[in-house]
Amino acid sequence: MSRVSQVFPGNRVVHPIEQESFRRLRARLDTSHFPPLTRAVVERVIHSAADLNYAADLVTDEGALAKAHAALHAGAPVVVDVEMVAAGITRRDTVCRLKDAKSGPGLTRSAHAIRLAYEDVGPGALWVIGCAPTALEELLTLDADPALVIGLPVGFVGAAESKAALRESGLPAVSNVSEKGGSAVAAAALNALLYHPATKEFS
């Protein structure tokens, strides 16, 4: 393979190892039938987890992604449920209020953090939830009017159910059907939109 790094949108330099990883991914899975932003999200999520099954597990909508892409590149705030998600988003500041949150009767720290974050950002944000199903459940109770909800919490208790509720809500979203997910894949979905060029085609 070439040892010369490529420059991607936003002057992002892509290491040869990442280039080769995506080449191998595409050699094993044909993603050419996906529309552009969906393909970007699917490929980067698969890349983050080395799990080709995400191609059939993810639920996305190209129109919603296009609007979210425009909002993101126009400077819409990004809220995350945990610092692990924030750590994976390297090209945009994020809001995470978990350190300030407290649990209470019928309220987890993760859910309280979502309430606090909404007080900070108001409507129109992109929400990236990769850890706690209760964070996603709480977001669905708010009048958040999000630009996008990346709802990919992981776990055997509540994860699949919270993602099903997200899809039923009608909010613009990226989710998956199964119980798997996690901080890395949630951050990857957001990064896919960050790395994709801001052009008139998606504005």
Backbone as CSV, one residue per row, in Angstrom:
resi,resn,N_x,N_y,N_z,CA_x,CA_y,CA_z,C_x,C_y,C_z
1,MET,0.839,-1.197,0.000,0.000,0.000,0.000,0.875,1.249,0.000
2,SER,0.314,2.347,-0.411,1.036,3.605,-0.396,1.298,4.044,1.039
3,ARG,2.476,4.596,1.273,2.810,5.110,2.601,2.602,6.607,2.673
4,VAL,1.972,7.184,1.664,1.723,8.623,1.654,0.333,8.888,2.202
5,SER,0.255,9.696,3.248,-1.037,10.025,3.835,-1.835,10.898,2.885
6,GLN,-3.146,10.708,2.873,-4.025,11.512,2.054,-4.621,12.637,2.887
7,VAL,-4.902,13.758,2.218,-5.569,14.876,2.883,-7.044,14.802,2.549
8,PHE,-7.878,14.731,3.574,-9.321,14.624,3.409,-9.955,15.977,3.730
9,PRO,-11.295,16.085,3.555,-11.968,17.365,3.793,-11.609,17.978,5.134
10,GLY,-11.493,19.305,5.160,-11.129,19.999,6.381,-9.655,19.860,6.706
11,ASN,-8.834,19.542,5.695,-7.395,19.378,5.883,-7.057,18.265,6.857
12,ARG,-7.929,17.276,6.937,-7.661,16.122,7.786,-6.723,15.173,7.058
13,VAL,-5.593,14.903,7.663,-4.620,13.999,7.080,-4.930,12.584,7.557
14,VAL,-5.142,11.679,6.615,-5.513,10.310,6.938,-4.274,9.422,6.864
15,HIS,-3.996,8.732,7.950,-2.819,7.869,8.028,-2.956,6.690,7.066
16,PRO,-1.851,6.228,6.511,-1.915,5.081,5.604,-2.577,3.842,6.196
17,ILE,-2.457,3.645,7.493,-3.109,2.482,8.108,-4.623,2.603,7.997
18,GLU,-5.145,3.807,8.209,-6.582,4.005,8.066,-7.007,3.833,6.609
19,GLN,-6.207,4.338,5.693,-6.518,4.156,4.277,-6.616,2.671,3.927
20,GLU,-5.660,1.898,4.409,-5.652,0.468,4.118,-6.814,-0.237,4.795
21,SER,-7.173,0.196,5.998,-8.299,-0.404,6.700,-9.590,-0.222,5.913
22,PHE,-9.800,0.983,5.383,-11.010,1.221,4.596,-10.963,0.455,3.272
23,ARG,-9.775,0.321,2.689,-9.670,-0.458,1.456,-10.077,-1.907,1.715
24,ARG,-9.616,-2.460,2.819,-9.963,-3.845,3.138,-11.447,-3.985,3.470
25,LEU,-11.990,-2.984,4.170,-13.425,-3.005,4.471,-14.227,-3.086,3.171
26,ARG,-13.892,-2.229,2.213,-14.647,-2.177,0.958,-14.420,-3.416,0.099
27,ALA,-13.275,-4.072,0.302,-13.030,-5.317,-0.419,-13.912,-6.450,0.102
28,ARG,-14.291,-6.360,1.367,-15.108,-7.403,1.998,-16.590,-7.080,1.976
29,LEU,-16.936,-5.795,1.803,-18.341,-5.395,1.845,-18.580,-4.302,0.815
30,ASP,-19.517,-4.533,-0.071,-19.868,-3.531,-1.078,-20.803,-2.506,-0.462
31,THR,-20.303,-1.293,-0.295,-21.122,-0.211,0.267,-21.529,0.805,-0.792
32,SER,-21.258,0.507,-2.050,-21.465,1.496,-3.109,-22.936,1.820,-3.346
33,HIS,-23.841,0.953,-2.871,-25.265,1.198,-3.097,-25.859,2.190,-2.104
34,PHE,-25.120,2.490,-1.028,-25.627,3.453,-0.048,-25.486,4.872,-0.591
35,PRO,-26.441,5.762,-0.296,-26.248,7.176,-0.633,-25.065,7.742,0.160
36,PRO,-24.510,8.880,-0.264,-23.200,9.325,0.238,-23.052,9.440,1.749
37,LEU,-23.966,10.132,2.416,-23.810,10.322,3.855,-24.092,9.032,4.621
38,THR,-25.062,8.277,4.159,-25.321,6.986,4.785,-24.096,6.087,4.655
39,ARG,-23.508,6.078,3.478,-22.303,5.269,3.270,-21.186,5.713,4.209
40,ALA,-21.019,7.019,4.356,-19.975,7.533,5.246,-20.189,7.061,6.673
41,VAL,-21.431,7.136,7.147,-21.736,6.710,8.513,-21.542,5.209,8.666
42,VAL,-22.091,4.438,7.748,-21.993,2.986,7.835,-20.535,2.539,7.822
43,GLU,-19.759,3.072,6.910,-18.361,2.657,6.813,-17.561,3.038,8.056
44,ARG,-17.784,4.232,8.579,-16.974,4.642,9.727,-17.395,3.898,10.990
45,VAL,-18.662,3.594,11.133,-19.089,2.774,12.277,-18.484,1.379,12.173
46,ILE,-18.554,0.779,10.996,-17.951,-0.546,10.810,-16.459,-0.489,11.100
47,HIS,-15.798,0.542,10.601,-14.361,0.690,10.823,-14.029,0.781,12.307
48,SER,-14.866,1.480,13.069,-14.579,1.679,14.492,-14.722,0.402,15.299
49,ALA,-15.548,-0.526,14.810,-15.836,-1.746,15.567,-15.320,-3.012,14.892
50,ALA,-14.815,-2.883,13.675,-14.411,-4.055,12.880,-15.542,-5.075,12.818
51,ASP,-16.750,-4.564,12.624,-17.950,-5.407,12.643,-18.782,-5.106,11.404
52,LEU,-18.678,-5.970,10.412,-19.389,-5.769,9.156,-20.903,-5.863,9.308
53,ASN,-21.363,-6.496,10.369,-22.802,-6.670,10.566,-23.534,-5.353,10.803
54,TYR,-22.797,-4.289,11.132,-23.453,-2.990,11.298,-24.114,-2.516,10.003
55,ALA,-23.650,-3.006,8.871,-24.246,-2.588,7.603,-25.725,-2.918,7.544
56,ALA,-26.116,-4.021,8.179,-27.525,-4.417,8.201,-28.227,-3.993,9.485
57,ASP,-27.466,-3.625,10.496,-28.029,-3.318,11.813,-28.370,-1.835,11.971
58,LEU,-27.619,-0.965,11.295,-27.839,0.472,11.434,-29.119,0.908,10.732
59,VAL,-29.766,1.902,11.312,-30.966,2.514,10.727,-30.676,4.000,10.544
60,THR,-30.670,4.444,9.288,-30.368,5.839,8.976,-31.353,6.354,7.931
61,ASP,-31.318,7.649,7.713,-32.141,8.279,6.678,-31.288,9.361,6.018
62,GLU,-31.092,9.251,4.719,-30.192,10.172,4.027,-30.659,11.624,4.137
63,GLY,-31.968,11.838,4.066,-32.466,13.207,4.186,-32.178,13.807,5.548
64,ALA,-32.377,13.023,6.593,-32.081,13.499,7.945,-30.592,13.753,8.114
65,LEU,-29.776,12.872,7.546,-28.331,13.057,7.643,-27.890,14.324,6.913
66,ALA,-28.506,14.617,5.769,-28.139,15.812,5.020,-28.431,17.078,5.824
67,LYS,-29.597,17.119,6.462,-29.936,18.284,7.286,-29.015,18.390,8.499
68,ALA,-28.708,17.252,9.104,-27.811,17.248,10.259,-26.399,17.659,9.856
69,HIS,-25.968,17.193,8.700,-24.651,17.549,8.178,-24.544,19.066,8.001
70,ALA,-25.583,19.661,7.433,-25.588,21.110,7.250,-25.567,21.831,8.590
71,ALA,-26.353,21.363,9.547,-26.385,21.996,10.868,-25.033,21.880,11.569
72,LEU,-24.431,20.713,11.466,-23.144,20.479,12.111,-22.078,21.411,11.551
73,HIS,-22.023,21.532,10.223,-21.013,22.376,9.601,-21.345,23.858,9.721
74,ALA,-22.567,24.157,10.130,-22.926,25.555,10.420,-22.652,25.915,11.872
75,GLY,-22.184,24.939,12.655,-21.797,25.228,14.033,-22.765,24.801,15.109
76,ALA,-23.735,23.954,14.792,-24.667,23.487,15.821,-23.902,22.773,16.938
77,PRO,-24.332,22.941,18.181,-23.635,22.277,19.285,-23.787,20.764,19.235
78,VAL,-22.805,20.096,19.804,-22.795,18.640,19.888,-22.801,18.246,21.361
79,VAL,-23.793,17.449,21.745,-23.914,16.987,23.131,-23.626,15.497,23.172
80,VAL,-22.858,15.073,24.161,-22.550,13.651,24.328,-22.991,13.214,25.716
81,ASP,-23.235,11.900,25.856,-23.692,11.416,27.160,-22.551,11.111,28.106
82,VAL,-21.387,10.730,27.570,-20.245,10.394,28.434,-18.960,10.933,27.817
83,GLU,-17.935,11.066,28.650,-16.657,11.589,28.186,-15.979,10.664,27.182
84,MET,-16.276,9.366,27.240,-15.700,8.446,26.269,-16.154,8.775,24.855
85,VAL,-17.397,9.212,24.700,-17.868,9.653,23.389,-17.150,10.943,22.995
86,ALA,-17.044,11.865,23.932,-16.357,13.127,23.650,-14.920,12.890,23.216
87,ALA,-14.259,11.922,23.839,-12.858,11.641,23.511,-12.704,11.155,22.082
88,GLY,-13.737,10.533,21.541,-13.672,10.033,20.179,-13.993,11.068,19.123
89,ILE,-14.505,12.218,19.540,-14.846,13.302,18.601,-13.731,14.336,18.707
90,THR,-12.811,14.288,17.771,-11.569,15.040,17.933,-11.552,16.389,17.230
91,ARG,-12.561,16.657,16.424,-12.532,17.885,15.628,-13.674,18.845,15.969
92,ARG,-14.290,18.660,17.103,-15.379,19.551,17.507,-15.498,19.514,19.021
93,ASP,-15.652,20.689,19.642,-15.936,20.736,21.071,-17.308,20.133,21.328
94,THR,-17.469,19.509,22.478,-18.739,18.885,22.826,-19.172,19.328,24.219
95,VAL,-20.437,19.099,24.494,-21.007,19.377,25.817,-21.288,18.045,26.493
96,CYS,-20.745,17.858,27.680,-21.025,16.674,28.491,-21.172,17.131,29.932
97,ARG,-22.331,16.881,30.527,-22.605,17.355,31.890,-22.641,16.225,32.909
98,LEU,-22.084,15.078,32.567,-22.171,13.931,33.468,-21.484,14.199,34.808
99,LYS,-20.378,14.921,34.786,-19.659,15.195,36.033,-20.488,16.036,36.998
100,ASP,-21.402,16.821,36.458,-22.227,17.703,37.289,-23.544,17.065,37.708
101,ALA,-23.853,15.914,37.137,-25.168,15.308,37.345,-25.206,14.485,38.626
102,LYS,-26.419,14.323,39.126,-26.645,13.527,40.327,-27.852,12.625,40.104
103,SER,-27.760,11.444,40.649,-28.894,10.530,40.562,-29.907,10.860,41.640
104,GLY,-31.143,10.420,41.444,-32.201,10.623,42.414,-33.259,9.572,42.214
105,PRO,-34.313,9.640,42.969,-35.391,8.653,42.804,-35.919,8.640,41.371
106,GLY,-35.798,7.520,40.716,-36.285,7.397,39.350,-35.474,8.157,38.325
107,LEU,-34.269,8.595,38.673,-33.452,9.402,37.768,-31.993,8.972,37.881
108,THR,-31.429,8.493,36.798,-30.013,8.143,36.793,-29.158,9.386,36.572
109,ARG,-27.864,9.271,36.877,-26.954,10.384,36.603,-26.934,10.703,35.121
110,SER,-26.968,9.668,34.303,-26.931,9.886,32.858,-28.147,10.672,32.385
111,ALA,-29.310,10.354,32.925,-30.520,11.076,32.550,-30.462,12.526,33.030
112,HIS,-29.988,12.729,34.272,-29.872,14.091,34.791,-28.894,14.912,33.953
113,ALA,-27.808,14.264,33.492,-26.835,14.968,32.657,-27.468,15.464,31.366
114,ILE,-28.383,14.682,30.811,-29.072,15.105,29.595,-29.935,16.333,29.876
115,ARG,-30.619,16.346,31.010,-31.406,17.522,31.382,-30.523,18.765,31.489
116,LEU,-29.383,18.610,32.160,-28.470,19.740,32.342,-27.933,20.221,30.993
117,ALA,-27.603,19.288,30.125,-27.072,19.670,28.817,-28.114,20.420,27.999
118,TYR,-29.355,19.975,28.079,-30.406,20.660,27.327,-30.579,22.094,27.823
119,GLU,-30.428,22.308,29.119,-30.491,23.662,29.648,-29.386,24.534,29.056
120,ASP,-28.258,23.908,28.745,-27.128,24.645,28.169,-27.331,24.971,26.694
121,VAL,-27.814,23.992,25.918,-27.774,24.146,24.458,-29.111,24.466,23.819
122,GLY,-30.214,24.092,24.465,-31.523,24.337,23.883,-31.762,23.502,22.639
123,PRO,-32.714,23.923,21.797,-33.047,23.136,20.600,-31.978,23.242,19.520
124,GLY,-32.014,22.277,18.593,-31.173,22.348,17.409,-29.813,21.714,17.513
125,ALA,-29.518,21.045,18.607,-28.210,20.419,18.788,-28.172,19.036,18.149
126,LEU,-26.963,18.508,18.001,-26.772,17.108,17.656,-26.436,16.364,18.943
127,TRP,-27.160,15.302,19.219,-27.002,14.528,20.446,-26.374,13.181,20.105
128,VAL,-25.308,12.839,20.813,-24.568,11.611,20.522,-24.549,10.765,21.794
129,ILE,-25.332,9.704,21.792,-25.488,8.869,22.987,-24.969,7.473,22.667
130,GLY,-23.886,7.100,23.336,-23.245,5.834,23.043,-23.077,4.924,24.228
131,CYS,-23.598,5.320,25.373,-23.373,4.514,26.567,-24.675,4.128,27.266
132,ALA,-25.411,5.129,27.722,-26.499,4.874,28.664,-27.866,4.920,27.996
133,PRO,-28.607,3.809,28.008,-29.982,3.844,27.509,-30.844,4.877,28.224
134,THR,-30.594,5.090,29.524,-31.420,6.053,30.259,-31.194,7.480,29.770
135,ALA,-30.010,7.758,29.239,-29.759,9.077,28.656,-30.634,9.279,27.425
136,LEU,-30.715,8.267,26.598,-31.557,8.351,25.408,-33.028,8.441,25.788
137,GLU,-33.435,7.648,26.757,-34.823,7.699,27.217,-35.183,9.091,27.724
138,GLU,-34.262,9.717,28.465,-34.519,11.055,28.990,-34.624,12.083,27.862
139,LEU,-33.744,11.971,26.883,-33.783,12.905,25.765,-35.136,12.868,25.068
140,LEU,-35.719,11.691,24.980,-37.003,11.554,24.295,-38.151,12.201,25.065
141,THR,-37.950,12.509,26.336,-38.989,13.183,27.121,-38.909,14.701,26.984
142,LEU,-37.817,15.196,26.428,-37.606,16.633,26.323,-38.088,17.160,24.976
143,ASP,-38.374,18.436,24.932,-38.752,19.088,23.677,-37.476,19.635,23.034
144,ALA,-36.559,18.706,22.699,-35.209,19.107,22.316,-35.107,19.577,20.874
145,ASP,-36.052,19.203,20.023,-36.020,19.587,18.607,-34.608,19.424,18.047
146,PRO,-34.043,18.220,18.085,-32.643,18.035,17.722,-32.409,18.113,16.222
147,ALA,-31.192,18.510,15.850,-30.784,18.398,14.453,-30.581,16.928,14.101
148,LEU,-30.124,16.145,15.074,-29.935,14.709,14.896,-29.713,14.079,16.257
149,VAL,-30.209,12.860,16.413,-29.883,12.052,17.580,-29.142,10.815,17.085
150,ILE,-27.890,10.699,17.471,-27.153,9.460,17.244,-27.351,8.632,18.496
151,GLY,-28.252,7.682,18.412,-28.627,6.875,19.565,-28.086,5.464,19.413
152,LEU,-26.914,5.228,19.979,-26.267,3.923,19.868,-25.787,3.420,21.221
153,PRO,-26.652,3.505,22.260,-26.240,2.964,23.559,-26.105,1.445,23.488
154,VAL,-25.351,0.907,24.420,-25.021,-0.514,24.399,-25.496,-1.166,25.687
155,GLY,-25.890,-2.428,25.609,-26.208,-3.156,26.829,-27.373,-4.105,26.666
156,PHE,-27.493,-4.997,27.633,-28.558,-5.991,27.609,-29.836,-5.502,28.278
157,VAL,-29.748,-4.373,28.987,-30.923,-3.839,29.680,-31.256,-2.472,29.093
158,GLY,-32.295,-2.405,28.314,-32.820,-1.133,27.855,-32.230,-0.569,26.589
159,ALA,-31.121,-1.108,26.110,-30.477,-0.498,24.947,-31.322,-0.648,23.689
160,ALA,-31.683,-1.873,23.356,-32.490,-2.091,22.151,-33.839,-1.386,22.268
161,GLU,-34.406,-1.411,23.471,-35.719,-0.793,23.677,-35.652,0.731,23.514
162,SER,-34.598,1.343,24.043,-34.483,2.798,23.934,-34.273,3.212,22.484
163,LYS,-33.543,2.398,21.731,-33.322,2.713,20.318,-34.596,2.515,19.498
164,ALA,-35.375,1.525,19.853,-36.677,1.350,19.193,-37.578,2.545,19.473
165,ALA,-37.544,3.032,20.714,-38.346,4.208,21.063,-37.883,5.433,20.288
166,LEU,-36.584,5.564,20.080,-36.069,6.670,19.279,-36.627,6.615,17.857
167,ARG,-36.610,5.446,17.260,-37.136,5.324,15.899,-38.627,5.620,15.854
168,GLU,-39.354,5.172,16.864,-40.791,5.418,16.914,-41.117,6.897,17.131
169,SER,-40.179,7.646,17.707,-40.422,9.061,18.010,-40.514,9.917,16.753
170,GLY,-39.925,9.456,15.664,-39.912,10.245,14.443,-38.834,11.312,14.391
171,LEU,-37.991,11.391,15.418,-36.905,12.361,15.411,-35.848,11.955,14.383
172,PRO,-35.142,12.922,13.814,-34.042,12.573,12.906,-32.968,11.826,13.679
173,ALA,-32.582,10.655,13.183,-31.766,9.800,14.040,-30.894,8.845,13.256
174,VAL,-29.846,8.411,13.933,-29.066,7.228,13.580,-29.207,6.280,14.759
175,SER,-29.612,5.056,14.478,-29.742,4.071,15.556,-29.369,2.710,14.995
176,ASN,-29.482,1.703,15.838,-29.329,0.331,15.353,-30.320,-0.553,16.084
177,VAL,-30.607,-1.690,15.494,-31.680,-2.549,15.992,-31.240,-3.395,17.173
178,SER,-30.010,-3.841,17.175,-29.551,-4.795,18.182,-29.135,-4.106,19.473
179,GLU,-28.672,-4.920,20.425,-28.236,-4.408,21.724,-26.846,-3.802,21.678
180,LYS,-26.098,-4.081,20.609,-24.719,-3.581,20.561,-24.691,-2.098,20.233
181,GLY,-23.575,-1.489,20.457,-23.385,-0.065,20.260,-22.140,0.340,21.018
182,GLY,-22.152,1.501,21.621,-21.037,1.927,22.449,-20.468,3.269,22.044
183,SER,-19.582,3.758,22.890,-19.013,5.092,22.706,-18.250,5.225,21.397
184,ALA,-17.470,4.212,21.045,-16.646,4.307,19.837,-17.507,4.412,18.582
185,VAL,-18.558,3.596,18.496,-19.380,3.625,17.286,-20.222,4.901,17.230
186,ALA,-20.669,5.391,18.379,-21.444,6.632,18.392,-20.579,7.800,17.936
187,ALA,-19.358,7.875,18.469,-18.440,8.929,18.037,-18.122,8.793,16.557
188,ALA,-17.984,7.571,16.084,-17.671,7.343,14.675,-18.775,7.864,13.767
189,ALA,-20.018,7.676,14.164,-21.137,8.164,13.354,-21.103,9.686,13.235
190,LEU,-20.784,10.362,14.337,-20.687,11.817,14.290,-19.482,12.237,13.459
191,ASN,-18.357,11.545,13.636,-17.159,11.883,12.876,-17.387,11.731,11.374
192,ALA,-18.183,10.758,10.987,-18.469,10.577,9.561,-19.073,11.839,8.968
193,LEU,-19.947,12.484,9.715,-20.553,13.732,9.240,-19.558,14.883,9.298
194,LEU,-18.710,14.889,10.310,-17.697,15.936,10.412,-16.704,15.865,9.262
195,TYR,-16.283,14.662,8.916,-15.248,14.493,7.904,-15.781,14.660,6.489
196,HIS,-17.089,14.489,6.308,-17.657,14.598,4.964,-17.658,16.066,4.552
197,PRO,-17.256,16.370,3.329,-17.129,17.777,2.938,-18.454,18.517,2.970
198,ALA,-18.403,19.751,3.366,-19.585,20.615,3.349,-19.704,21.203,1.951
199,THR,-20.642,20.702,1.168,-20.835,21.165,-0.200,-22.287,21.532,-0.415
200,LYS,-22.583,22.168,-1.520,-23.947,22.563,-1.827,-24.869,21.337,-1.930
201,GLU,-24.286,20.199,-2.310,-25.097,18.996,-2.473,-25.799,18.603,-1.193
202,PHE,-25.194,18.932,-0.034,-25.747,18.507,1.230,-26.230,19.684,2.062
203,SER,-26.286,20.856,1.510,-26.718,22.026,2.294,-28.213,22.203,2.215
